Amino acid sequence: MSDKNWELELNEYIRQGEPDRVDKSVAWKTAIGLQDVDGLKPSEYLLETAKEHIEGRITISEADKRIHSYYEERQDRSEIEADTKEADIVSVRIAKLLGEKTFQFSPIEWQNIHRKLFEGVFSHAGKIRDYNITKKEWVLKGDTVMYASYDSIKDTLDYDFSQEKNFSYEGLSIEESVRHIAKFTSGIWQIHPFGEGNTRSTAVFIIKYLKTFGFNVSNETFAENSWYFRNALVRSNYNDWQNNIHATTEFLELFFENLLMNANHELKNRYMHVDFRSESAIQSANEVVSKCQNDTLEMSLEELAIINVLKSNPSATQKAIAEKTGKSERTIKRRTVEMQDKGLICRENGKRNGKWKVLVEL
């Protein structure tokens, strides 16, 4: 499903201004946009189902059942199909949860949100992990955040939630409140209590939590900047003092200012990369993008990273590309398919003995 097409179609309902349709459309935009944190793209069928729900022809529960039936009837089970299935199922569940007027501030609520989002998708849905994890991050050049040890998760969750529950926002300016919310969100995300799906469940939890304060939460900020949100969480929990890199919530604060204060900060992932240093780096990055053969084509840094790997090693496997870029192998498989569709790269001489060819000049 094209990023631009689904946004344009859902934005049309928002422009029409009918309150019920606007609320549903924004929830769906958020639900679909959040899949990008794991490089997942929902199907056209999901979009058509969303439109029927927005127009009032089906309920959200009926939309949920329709998506389940759709995949139960399908026989082809390619890996890309599996990714799309996850994106579709989780999208409809996020839209459903965002439409519900229930919430309890507790670690159990966060677990319940994870379970409701990923039941039948992950075997560990709603379960606290019992193993330690690391995750290679593009924004850290393949390094990982230090997540909470599995045997300290429960105590750490209880402590963070207790501290937040006893914190008083009374008398704080909106700017001070935003800074505190950014720190709280950063702290609970760093615990990473689940094996997978932490960022999506964190986003849903935080949106619902913020609504209890009466904030007019701009869900579209999540919809349009979900990968930025994840990278900002990563940077808020990463230190490399030897290279003068320090954990900072400044990027996350910009996100929350857009979310809660209708600010208009430019949220660019490249600004958070540990190699980003100066305005000249911005200019250099922009010059690289402008050299693409198609002037209307805008490449992400993720695509540029893949291209750089392929230029140095045209025979690179998807596993090798994943290791070099710090992304998951599943994400690389999806991205290389997308990049072939966009005319950035192509495969020559077949899958087994073939090589990659870069079709753009950098």
PyMOL commands that set and color helices and strands:
alter all, ss='L'
color gray80, all
select helices_A, chain A and resi 3-16+19-38+44-54+60-73+79-99+107-118+138-140+150-165+174-191+198-211+219-224+226-235+241-243+250-261+269-272+279-290+301-312+318-325+329-341
alter helices_A, ss='H'
color red, helices_A
select strands_A, chain A and resi 345-348+355-358
alter strands_A, ss='S'
color yellow, strands_A
deselect
rebuild
show_as cartoon
